[in-house]
Amino acid sequence: MSRKKISTTIYVTPEQSDKLKLLHDRTKVPVAVYIREGIDLVLRHYAHLLPGQLPLEAERPSKRAVSAPALRADVGDHSKEEAAKK
């Protein structure tokens, strides 16, 4: 990916960090590449929720309408689990 990149900060769990470092050690692929690939997967999965060009022919509305709480649960919102651990 040779396009310009924008710097951002994310927070991952210690387990996610450990697994990403292990994956990097085994593959020599930078962790940032895996994070960008993960973002691309999420964006592709929820593309139906993003604005885009309308089709030329009218289509049925998507049956995949997702509420905001369901969206967070799908992408790994484990705040209840983490709160229970404390």
C-alpha positions, 0 to 999 in steps of 0.5 A: 500500500503506497498511498499516503497514510494518516497517523492515528492512535488505537488501543488494543488489549494485551492479548491482541498485542501479544498475538499481533507481535507473534504474527509479526515475528513469524511472518515479518509483516508489520503489525500496521499492515495487519491492522489496516487489513482488519479495518478493510475487512470491517469496512467491507463487512459493513459496506451496506451501511456506508453511503455509495452510488445508488444502483440504476435499477431499484433494488429491495432494501437490504435485510442487513440493517443493523442497529448501533448496539449490534454493530458494536457487538459484531466488531468485538465490543467486550466491555461487559466482559472486561467489566465483569473481570474487574 
